[in-house]
Amino acid sequence: MLTLSSDPDVARQQMLGFILYLSTYACADGDFDDAEREFIRRAIRRALEERYGELLAAAPVELREDTINRLQGYFEGELDRTVNEIEEMTTESVAQAEDNADFVLSRLKVRCFEVLQTLDRSQQQQLMTAAEELIGADGHVHAAEQALYDDLAALLAADRGEAAPAAAARPPVVVEEIMRLDSSGRAPAFLAPLERNYSADRATLHAQLEADRQRALRVMERLQRARDAGAGRLAGKRSVHELPAGETFLDGYTWIVRPEPGQRYEITVIGDLHGCYSCLKAALVQSRFFDKLAAYELHPQHLPKPLLIFLGDYIDRGFYSYDGVLRAVLETYLAAPDHVFVLRGNHEWYLSRGGKILPAVGPSEAYTELRPIAGDEFFTTFHALFESLPVTLLFDRMCFVHAGVPPDSVFKEHYEDLSSLNKWPLRFYLMWGDPSAAAVIPAKLQKTPTARFAYGRLQAQGFVETLGAHTLIRGHEVVREGFRRNYDDGPVLLYTVFSAGGADNADLPPRSNYRRTTPMALTVEYAGGAAHIKPWPIDYKRFNDPATNGFYATPRELSAL
């Protein structure tokens, strides 16, 4: 059984890792039964008795027992929380042809690997022994449990040859404490006319769908003009440092924004919105983006240049996908195309099969809702729109992308210079990966049966530094706190922002696990190569109201069809 450190903080982290590790094995077969729960409870008890029996040997028996019992209750609560988190993984999106169970097992395997990397060899062996006992606790060793054990044992036995990163100065990026932004300001005037639920009246609905389709066509036309103007400019360029200062262009699916010398910038970053229109409207109001843009256009020499970056995943999960978030995001881009950047997320992925457009990611609530009533022309247009959306934005030495870093094998095979970011294999995986607490995720763990995979700190560092950048800001992952500092203490920094959610957000179904998330956005203040990142919560509540949100002024009608 695990021997806990004499340092209480270290001991707590060891115990939490121990619980996560054993919970993973218990859930690997999809059934966390009573025998497995009791095994973990007894394991927690033994570890606590060993540590506190020695630490409090001279204390009265009552004090020792009370201490152990209180800690037992705390860690059993952590066990329940961990199991709930694992169960929530079953709601995560995967490609349509994939099995969610494969994704869950792959993710759990990475989490176990992360725990093992924090332990010395003796402690690793203790955990492996405990796992071996656990998987037989219910009287039957499930194939998934044995496969998990065998894979992790093989990884521990292998010499991964990880080199420690060379010491390097932290980039000039400061993450400040969470700030609060007022939500009582004016919304952009163009939003109110857009706030119309799809109608149950066929003629009205047809007009609404056609208006949305025409808006998508205008966005594609605008992107194509930008793409034509910037075509080929990344060829042969190995780093953003080789690109001229003061220029903004789109080459293929990669935006380049090279700051103008002496110009300050204020960048609003909005992560996954997933049909939460109230979050989008609140973020636009709280950031005062359009007010600041109007002021900047009057006094460009004296004010920061405002930019707005959307990190993708506009549809699914929430109630307001096509008619809410996507409609408004596209209109926001058309209102200020030189200042607004709309990136692609993994949910913006449809496939054309046999003359039909089909969703590539499931669950696909937005498609399922509209498919019976929207014609092929509608989905063909949005399929084309999604295919046209850029995937990466490089602003100075900051990289903005939906998910993060491609697998090692894909990066090595396809990357030659910055123009390689436009190749489909790289674009695809930039929309699917998640950062791990481990330094390196072995190739075997990156080769998952699903599109989602994990990458480590050193893999993120290698990718970001190859581009000439030092900071990556991404969305994609449901982080409960809304903003997470994944890698915040090295030569390469990585942060996650998630902008959908809210405990009582009526934009979401009552049982949505997004209700456990605090939606957040970011303000990035940039000057002279240095950046200050300021996270802030999105005040969606103010816009769950018919007085401030036209979608709430009338009932949703699609269910009537």
C-alpha positions in Angstrom: 0.0 0.0 0.0 1.1 3.6 -0.6 3.5 5.1 2.0 2.6 8.7 2.5 5.1 11.5 2.8 5.8 13.2 6.2 5.0 16.5 4.5 1.2 17.0 4.9 0.8 18.9 1.6 2.7 16.2 -0.3 0.8 13.5 1.5 -2.5 15.0 0.5 -1.5 15.2 -3.2 -0.2 11.6 -3.0 -3.6 10.4 -1.5 -5.6 12.3 -4.2 -3.4 10.7 -6.9 -3.8 7.3 -5.2 -7.6 7.7 -5.3 -7.6 8.9 -8.9 -5.5 6.0 -9.9 -7.5 3.3 -8.2 -10.8 4.9 -9.3 -9.7 4.7 -12.9 -9.1 1.0 -12.6 -12.5 0.6 -10.9 -14.3 2.4 -13.6 -12.3 1.0 -16.6 -15.0 -1.7 -17.2 -17.8 0.8 -17.0 -19.1 -0.5 -13.7 -17.9 0.9 -10.3 -19.4 -1.7 -8.0 -19.6 -2.0 -4.3 -16.7 -4.4 -3.9 -14.4 -2.0 -5.7 -15.6 1.0 -3.7 -15.0 -1.0 -0.4 -11.5 -2.0 -1.6 -10.6 1.7 -2.2 -12.2 2.7 1.2 -10.1 0.1 3.0 -7.0 1.2 1.1 -7.5 4.8 2.1 -8.0 3.7 5.7 -4.8 1.6 5.8 -2.7 4.4 4.3 -4.0 6.9 6.9 -3.6 4.5 9.8 0.0 3.8 8.8 0.9 7.5 8.5 -1.0 8.9 11.5 -0.4 5.8 13.7 3.3 6.7 13.6 2.9 10.5 13.5 0.5 10.6 16.5 1.9 7.6 18.3 2.2 9.6 21.5 -1.2 11.2 21.3 -4.3 9.9 23.0 -6.1 7.2 21.2 -9.2 9.3 20.8 -7.3 12.1 19.1 -5.6 9.7 16.8 -8.9 8.0 15.8 -10.7 11.3 15.4 -8.0 12.6 13.1 -8.1 9.4 11.0 -11.9 9.4 10.8 -12.0 13.0 9.7 -9.5 12.5 7.0 -11.2 9.3 6.0 -14.4 11.2 5.5 -12.6 13.9 3.5 -10.9 11.5 1.1 -14.1 9.4 0.6 -15.7 12.6 -0.5 -12.8 13.1 -2.9 -13.4 9.5 -4.1 -17.1 10.3 -4.9 -16.0 13.5 -6.7 -13.4 11.6 -8.8 -15.9 8.9 -9.8 -18.4 11.6 -10.8 -15.8 13.3 -13.0 -15.0 10.0 -14.7 -18.7 9.4 -15.3 -19.0 12.8 -16.9 -16.4 11.8 -19.5 -19.1 9.7 -21.1 -20.8 12.9 -22.2 -17.7 14.3 -24.0 -17.8 14.7 -27.7 -16.2 12.2 -30.1 -16.2 11.7 -33.8 -19.4 10.0 -35.0 -17.8 6.7 -35.9 -16.0 6.4 -32.6 -16.9 4.7 -29.4 -17.1 7.0 -26.4 -15.9 4.1 -24.2 -12.7 4.1 -26.2 -12.2 7.8 -25.5 -12.9 7.4 -21.8 -10.4 4.5 -21.5 -7.8 6.5 -23.3 -8.3 9.5 -21.1 -8.2 7.4 -18.0 -5.0 5.8 -19.1 -3.4 9.2 -19.5 -4.6 10.3 -16.0 -3.0 7.1 -14.5 0.2 7.8 -16.3 0.2 11.4 -14.9 -0.2 10.1 -11.4 2.7 7.5 -11.9 5.0 10.3 -13.1 4.7 12.1 -9.8 6.0 9.1 -7.8 9.4 7.4 -7.4 9.9 3.8 -8.5 9.0 2.3 -5.2 5.7 4.2 -5.0 4.9 3.3 -8.6 5.3 -0.4 -7.8 3.1 0.1 -4.7 0.3 1.5 -6.9 0.7 -1.2 -9.5 0.4 -3.8 -6.8 -2.7 -2.1 -5.4 -4.2 -2.0 -8.9 -3.6 -5.6 -9.4 -5.4 -6.4 -6.2 -8.3 -4.0 -7.1 -9.1 -5.4 -10.5 -9.8 -8.8 -8.9 -11.8 -7.3 -6.0 -15.2 -8.1 -7.6 -14.2 -11.6 -8.4 -13.8 -11.0 -12.1 -10.9 -9.4 -14.0 -12.5 -7.4 -16.9 -10.6 -7.2 -20.2 -10.5 -3.4 -20.1 -9.1 -3.5 -16.6 -6.4 -6.0 -17.5 -5.5 -4.0 -20.7 -5.2 -0.8 -18.7 -2.9 -2.6 -16.2 -0.8 -4.2 -19.0 -0.4 -1.0 -20.9 0.7 1.0 -17.9 3.1 -1.7 -16.8 4.7 -1.7 -20.2 5.1 2.1 -20.1 6.8 2.0 -16.8 9.1 -0.7 -18.0 10.1 1.3 -21.1 12.8 3.9 -21.1 11.2 7.0 -22.6 14.5 8.9 -22.8 12.9 12.2 -21.6 15.4 15.0 -21.4 14.9 17.6 -18.8 14.2 21.0 -20.4 17.0 23.5 -20.3 16.4 26.4 -17.8 14.9 29.4 -19.6 13.5 32.7 -18.7 9.7 33.0 -18.3 8.2 34.8 -21.3 7.0 38.4 -20.6 3.5 37.3 -19.8 1.7 38.1 -16.6 -1.6 36.4 -15.6 -3.5 38.7 -13.2 -6.1 37.9 -10.7 -9.7 37.3 -11.9 -11.4 40.7 -12.4 -15.1 41.6 -12.6 -16.5 43.5 -15.6 -19.7 45.4 -15.5 -22.5 44.0 -17.7 -24.9 46.9 -17.6 -23.5 48.6 -20.7 -25.0 48.7 -24.2 -25.1 45.7 -26.5 -24.1 46.1 -30.1 -27.1 47.4 -32.0 -27.0 44.7 -34.6 -27.7 41.9 -32.0 -31.3 42.8 -31.1 -32.7 42.1 -34.7 -31.0 38.8 -34.7 -32.6 37.6 -31.5 -35.4 35.6 -33.1 -36.1 32.0 -32.4 -36.7 29.7 -35.4 -40.4 29.9 -36.1 -42.9 27.0 -36.3 -44.5 28.8 -39.3 -43.0 27.2 -42.4 -42.7 30.4 -44.5 -41.2 32.4 -41.7 -38.8 29.5 -40.9 -37.7 29.3 -44.5 -36.9 33.0 -44.6 -34.9 32.7 -41.4 -32.9 29.8 -42.6 -32.2 31.5 -45.9 -31.0 34.7 -44.1 -28.6 32.6 -42.0 -27.4 30.8 -45.1 -26.8 34.1 -46.9 -24.9 35.4 -43.9 -22.6 32.4 -44.0 -22.0 33.0 -47.7 -21.0 36.6 -47.0 -18.5 35.4 -44.4 -17.0 32.9 -46.8 -16.7 35.5 -49.5 -14.9 37.9 -47.1 -12.6 35.1 -45.9 -11.8 34.1 -49.4 -10.8 37.7 -50.3 -8.4 37.7 -47.3 -7.1 34.3 -48.2 -6.4 35.3 -51.8 -4.5 38.3 -50.6 -2.3 36.3 -48.3 -1.8 33.2 -50.3 1.7 31.7 -50.2 3.1 34.2 -47.7 4.0 31.5 -45.1 5.9 29.3 -47.6 9.5 28.9 -46.5 9.0 30.9 -43.2 10.1 28.8 -40.3 9.3 31.3 -37.5 6.9 34.2 -36.9 10.1 36.3 -36.5 10.7 36.1 -40.2 7.4 37.9 -41.0 7.2 41.7 -41.4 6.0 43.8 -38.5 2.7 45.6 -38.7 1.1 43.2 -41.2 -2.1 41.1 -40.8 -2.9 38.5 -43.4 -4.6 35.1 -43.8 -2.6 32.4 -45.6 -4.8 29.3 -46.1 -6.2 28.6 -42.6 -3.6 30.5 -40.6 -4.1 34.1 -39.5 -0.9 36.2 -38.9 -1.1 39.4 -36.9 2.2 41.1 -36.5 1.9 44.0 -34.1 2.6 47.5 -35.5 5.7 49.0 -33.8 4.6 51.2 -30.8 1.0 50.1 -31.0 -0.8 48.8 -27.9 -3.5 46.1 -28.3 -6.4 44.9 -26.2 -7.5 41.4 -27.2 -10.8 39.9 -26.1 -10.6 36.1 -26.2 -13.8 34.0 -26.0 -13.6 30.2 -25.7 -16.2 27.5 -26.5 -19.8 28.9 -26.5 -21.7 25.8 -27.4 -25.1 27.3 -28.0 -24.9 29.6 -24.9 -26.1 32.9 -26.5 -26.4 34.6 -23.2 -22.7 34.0 -22.6 -21.8 35.5 -26.0 -24.0 38.6 -25.5 -22.7 39.1 -22.0 -19.1 38.8 -23.1 -19.6 41.4 -25.9 -21.2 43.8 -23.5 -18.8 43.3 -20.6 -15.7 43.6 -22.9 -17.2 46.8 -24.5 -15.4 45.6 -27.6 -17.5 47.7 -30.1 -17.4 50.8 -27.9 -13.6 50.5 -27.8 -13.4 49.9 -31.5 -15.4 53.1 -32.2 -13.2 55.1 -29.9 -10.0 53.6 -31.4 -11.2 54.5 -34.9 -11.5 58.1 -33.8 -8.1 58.2 -32.0 -5.9 55.3 -33.3 -2.7 57.0 -32.2 -3.8 57.2 -28.5 -5.8 54.1 -27.8 -5.1 50.3 -27.8 -6.2 48.6 -31.0 -9.1 46.2 -30.0 -9.2 42.7 -31.4 -11.7 39.9 -30.7 -10.8 36.2 -31.1 -13.3 33.4 -31.0 -11.7 30.0 -30.3 -14.4 27.8 -31.9 -17.2 25.4 -30.9 -20.2 27.6 -31.4 -22.8 24.9 -31.8 -24.3 21.9 -29.9 -25.0 21.4 -26.2 -26.9 24.6 -25.5 -30.3 25.6 -27.0 -29.1 28.5 -29.2 -26.6 27.2 -31.8 -27.5 28.2 -35.4 -30.1 30.8 -34.5 -28.2 32.2 -31.6 -24.4 31.9 -31.2 -23.4 31.1 -34.8 -25.7 33.7 -36.2 -24.3 36.4 -33.9 -20.7 35.4 -34.2 -20.8 35.6 -38.0 -22.6 39.0 -37.8 -19.9 40.2 -35.4 -17.2 39.2 -37.9 -19.0 41.0 -40.7 -19.4 44.1 -38.6 -15.6 44.4 -38.0 -13.8 42.0 -40.2 -10.4 43.6 -39.7 -10.6 43.2 -35.9 -12.6 40.0 -35.4 -11.2 36.5 -35.9 -13.4 33.4 -36.0 -11.5 30.2 -35.5 -12.8 26.6 -36.1 -13.5 24.2 -33.3 -13.9 20.4 -33.6 -17.7 20.8 -33.5 -17.6 22.8 -36.7 -17.0 19.6 -38.6 -19.5 18.0 -41.0 -18.9 15.4 -43.7 -20.3 14.9 -47.1 -21.4 11.4 -47.8 -23.5 10.2 -50.7 -24.8 13.7 -51.4 -25.8 14.2 -47.8 -24.2 16.4 -45.2 -23.7 14.5 -41.9 -22.3 15.5 -38.5 -18.8 14.2 -37.8 -18.9 14.8 -34.0 -21.5 13.5 -31.6 -23.6 14.2 -29.8 -24.7 16.8 -32.5 -27.7 18.5 -31.0 -27.7 21.4 -33.4 -27.8 19.2 -36.5 -30.3 16.8 -35.0 -32.7 19.7 -34.2 -32.6 21.3 -37.7 -32.1 18.3 -40.0 -35.8 17.5 -40.3 -36.7 21.0 -41.3 -33.7 22.6 -42.9 -33.0 21.6 -46.5 -29.8 20.1 -48.0 -28.8 23.6 -49.3 -28.6 24.9 -45.8 -26.3 22.2 -44.5 -24.2 22.2 -47.6 -23.6 25.9 -47.1 -22.6 25.5 -43.5 -20.4 22.5 -44.3 -18.6 24.8 -46.7 -18.4 27.6 -44.1 -16.9 25.2 -41.5 -14.4 24.0 -44.0 -13.4 27.6 -44.7 -12.8 28.7 -41.1 -9.2 29.4 -40.1 -7.7 27.1 -37.4 -4.7 29.0 -36.1 -4.0 32.7 -35.2 -0.4 33.8 -34.5 -0.3 37.2 -32.8 3.3 38.2 -32.2 4.6 35.3 -30.1 1.1 34.1 -28.9 -0.7 31.2 -30.6 -4.5 31.0 -30.5 -6.1 27.7 -31.5 -9.1 25.6 -30.5 -7.3 22.7 -28.8 -3.5 22.9 -28.9 -0.7 20.6 -30.2 -0.7 17.8 -32.8 0.6 14.3 -31.9 4.4 13.9 -32.2 4.1 11.5 -35.2 1.8 13.8 -37.1 4.0 16.9 -36.4 7.2 15.1 -37.5 5.6 13.8 -40.7 3.9 16.9 -41.9 5.6 20.0 -40.5 8.2 21.8 -42.6 7.5 25.5 -42.2 4.7 27.8 -41.1 2.7 27.0 -44.2 2.5 23.4 -43.0 -0.1 24.6 -40.5 -2.5 24.6 -43.4 -2.2 20.8 -44.0 -5.3 18.9 -43.1 -3.7 16.4 -40.7 -2.2 19.3 -38.6 -5.4 21.3 -38.8 -7.4 18.4 -37.7 -5.4 17.5 -34.6 -5.0 21.2 -33.6 -8.8 20.9 -32.9 -8.7 17.8 -30.8 -5.8 17.5 -28.3 -5.7 18.2 -24.5 -2.8 19.1 -22.3 -1.5 16.7 -19.7 0.3 17.2 -16.4 3.0 14.8 -17.6 6.1 16.1 -19.2 5.7 13.8 -22.2 2.9 11.5 -23.3 4.5 8.4 -24.9 3.6 7.7 -28.5 1.6 4.6 -27.5 -0.7 6.8 -25.4 -1.1 9.4 -28.2 -2.2 6.7 -30.6 -5.7 6.4 -29.3 -8.7 4.8 -31.1 -10.4 8.2 -31.0 -9.6 11.6 -32.4 -8.9 13.0 -28.9 -5.5 12.6 -27.5 -3.2 14.1 -24.9 0.1 15.9 -25.1 2.7 16.8 -22.4 4.4 19.9 -21.3 7.6 19.3 -23.4 5.6 18.4 -26.5 3.7 21.7 -26.2 7.0 23.5 -25.7 8.5 21.9 -28.8 5.5 22.8 -31.0 5.1 26.3 -29.8 8.8 27.2 -29.9 9.0 25.7 -33.4 6.5 28.4 -34.5 8.6 31.1 -32.8 5.9 31.6 -30.1 6.0 31.3 -26.3 2.3 31.2 -25.3 -0.6 29.1 -26.4 -4.2 30.0 -25.6 -6.9 27.4 -26.3 -10.4 26.3 -25.5 -11.9 22.8 -26.2 -11.7 21.4 -22.7 -14.5 21.8 -20.1 -12.5 23.3 -17.2 -14.9 23.8 -14.3 -13.2 27.0 -13.2 -13.6 28.5 -16.7 -9.9 29.4 -16.9 -7.0 27.2 -16.2 -3.2 27.8 -16.1 -2.1 24.5 -17.6 1.6 25.4 -18.0 2.4 28.6 -16.2 6.0 28.3 -15.0 8.3 27.5 -17.9 9.6 28.9 -21.2 6.3 28.1 -22.9 3.0 28.9 -21.3 -0.4 27.3 -22.0 -3.8 28.4 -20.8 -7.4 27.1 -21.3 -10.5 29.3 -21.4 -14.1 28.0 -21.6 -16.9 30.4 -22.2 -20.0 28.2 -22.0 -21.8 27.1 -18.8 -23.4 28.5 -15.7 -25.2 26.8 -12.8 -28.6 28.3 -13.6 -28.0 29.2 -17.2 -31.3 28.7 -19.0 -29.5 28.4 -22.3 -28.5 24.9 -21.2 -30.6 21.8 -20.7 -31.3 21.2 -17.0 -29.1 18.2 -16.7 -26.2 19.5 -18.8 -22.8 18.9 -17.1 -21.8 22.4 -18.4 -23.9 23.8 -15.6 -21.0 22.9 -13.3 -18.7 25.2 -15.2 -18.1 28.9 -14.6 -18.0 30.6 -18.0 -15.0 32.8 -18.4 -13.4 35.1 -21.0 -10.0 36.8 -21.3 -8.7 40.3 -21.9 -5.1 40.3 -23.1 -3.4 43.7 -22.9 -0.3 43.8 -25.1 2.4 46.5 -25.5 6.0 46.2 -26.6 6.2 42.4 -26.6 4.8 42.0 -23.1 1.3 40.8 -22.3 -1.0 40.9 -19.3 -3.8 38.2 -19.3 -6.9 39.1 -17.3 -9.5 36.4 -16.9 -13.1 37.4 -16.0 -16.4 35.6 -15.4 -19.2 36.0 -17.9 -22.4 37.5 -16.5 -24.8 35.3 -18.4 -27.6 35.7 -15.8 -28.4 39.3 -16.9 -29.2 37.9 -20.4 -31.4 35.1 -19.3 -34.1 37.7 -19.3 -36.6 38.8 -22.0 -35.8 42.4 -21.1 -32.2 42.0 -22.3 -32.4 39.0 -24.7 -35.0 38.7 -27.5 -34.7 34.9 -27.5 -36.5 34.9 -24.1 -39.3 37.2 -25.3 -41.0 34.4 -27.1 -41.0 30.6 -26.5 -38.9 28.3 -28.6 -41.1 26.9 -31.3 -39.0 24.2 -33.1 -40.4 21.5 -30.7 -43.8 22.2 -32.3 -42.5 20.8 -35.6 
